[in-house]
Amino acid sequence: MPKAKKSGKRKNFDYNQDRKKMKKQFIKKYNPRIENRQIRNAWDDKKSTATNLREMGLAFDPNRTLPIKKKSLLRAEKETKAPVGIVTKPYVINQLEEEANRPEKDTKTLSSDLIEYAQYMIREHKDNFKAMARDEKNYYQDTPKQIKRKINEYKRCHPQHYEAFINSLASSEPMAK
C-alpha cells in the first residue's frame, strides 16, 4: 500500500512564528469589536451574549420577545409571554434612544460642476426642461426628467445656496429689461 504524502515528516517547531501575535489575532477574530459605544462600555466578557443583552434591556431573540400568536379553530388564542429579566443597566437603553432621536444631518453634497450646470440651465431656460435637454451645454444628453432630477437634487442638497442664486436672478431681471 502506498504511504500518504508527508506522513513521515516530523512536526518541527517554527521559530519564525510569533506565538503572542498569533494569539492576539485569534482573540481579535473570535471576539470582534462592538461598534456601538454604549453597548461596548456596558458589555461584560465573563457573561454570555444573551445575559449581557438581557441586563441592558435589549432582545437577544426577537421571536421570543415578540411572539407570533397562533390561531386555532378549536381553542381560544393563547399568548406566550417572553421571559422577563431584570434590567440592571437601563442607562444603555436611555443612551440608545437619545442617540436615535437626534436628527440625522444630511451630508450629501454635489460637485461644483453639477452645481454650475444646474445654475446655467436655470439661468438660460427657467422651468423649461425640454429646452434644457436640447441645449448645447447638455454634453451628456440628459433627458428632461434627468435634468429635472439633477436640479431638484441641487435644491435639496444646497437650499440656502439655491435661494441666494434665485434671488440674484430675480434682482438682475429688472435691469436687463
N, C-alpha and C positions, 0 to 999 in steps of 0.2 A: 504494500500500500504506500502511496506517495505521502510524504510529510507535508503538512501545511506550511506555507511560507512564513518566515520569521518566527517559527515556533522555537527554534533553537537559540534565538537571540536573547541574551540576558538583559534584564531591566537595569539600566545604568542610571545613576543619579545625574541630573542635569545641573551642573554648577552654574550655568549661564542664566538660568531662570531665577527671577526674584520672587521668592515664595510670599513675601509680605505684600508685594504689589499684586500678585495673583489673588491673594485672599481679599484684598480691598476691592478688586474688580468683581470678584464673585459676590461679595456682600452688596456692592452697588447694583449689580444686575438683579439680584433677587429681592432687594429691599429698595425699590425705586423711590425717588424723591417725591414727596407730596407737594403738588404745585400750590394748593390753597394755603395761605399763610396761617389763617385761624385754625384750620384743622391740623396743620403741621405742628403748631405750638401746643395744641391740646392732646396730641397723639402720645400714647404710652406703648412703647415697643414690647413691653412684657405681657400685654393683653392682646387678645385676638381682635381681628378686624370688626367682627360683629359686636363685641363688648365695647370697643372704643366708640363705634358709631352710636350704640345704644346710650352710652353715657353722655354723648354730645346731643342726643335727641334727634339723631338722623336715622334714616331707614337703611338697613342692610339688605333686606329682601322686600322689594315693593309688593310682591304678591302676597306676603303675609301682612304687610301694613295696610294695604287697601285690597282686601279680598273680593273676589267676584262672587256675587250672590248667585247661587244655583237655584233655578226654578224647577219645581217638581209638580206633577199633576196630583199626586196622592196626598202630600202633606204641605203644610204651610212653609213659607220660606224660612230658612234657617240662617241666621247670621253668625259667622265665626268672628270672634274678636281677636285682634292682634295682641300678642304678649306685650304688656305694659311694663317698661323698665323705668327705673328711677334715673332721671336726668340729673347727673351731678355736675355737668359742665354746660349750663344754659347760656353762658356768655358766647359760646360758639355760634349758636343759632341767632342770637341777637346781632352779632357782628356780621354774619352772612346775610341776614335780612337788611341790615343797614347798607351793606355794600350793594346788594341787589336793587335797593330803592334809589341809589344815586343815579342821576340822569347820565346816560352814556354820551360822551362827546363825539360828534361826527368828525373824524379825522381825514376824510377823503378830500383830496384836492385835485384840481385839474392842471394840466400842463399849460405853460404860458402860451404855447402855440394854439391850443384849443380855445383858450380864452380870447386870444386875438381873432381867431377865426369866427367865433360866435359874435364878437363885437362888430367885426366887419360886416357880417351877414345882417345883423340887426340894423346897423347904420345905413346900409345900402337898400335893404328890402323891407324893413319894418316887420310885418307879420306874414309876408307872402313867401311861404315855404317852397312853392313851386318855382318862383323866380330864383330863390336861393339855390335850388337844385340845378338850374340852368346857368348859374353864374360861372364865370371863367376861373374864379378862385376856388371853386369846388373841385380840387385836384383829385380827391379820392372818389368822385362821382357818387356822393351820398345821395340817397333818395330824400324826398321831402320829410318823410317820417324820421329818418335817421338824423337829419339836421334839427328837426324839432326836438328830438330826444337829447341831442347834444346841448341845445340852448336851454332846455329845462334842467339839465344836469348842471349847467353853469349857474342858473338861477338858484338851484338848491344848495350847491356847494359854497357859493360866494354871494350870499344875499345882499350884504352891505355894498360890496363891490359892484354888483349888478344895479342896485338902486342908484348909486353915485353915477354910473355910466348912463342910465336912463335920464337922470336929472340933467346931466351935462348935455345930452342930446336935446332935451326939451328947451334948455336955455339957449342953445345955439340955433335952434329952428327959427325964431322970430328975426334974428339978424340976417339970415340967409334970404328971407323974403323981401 
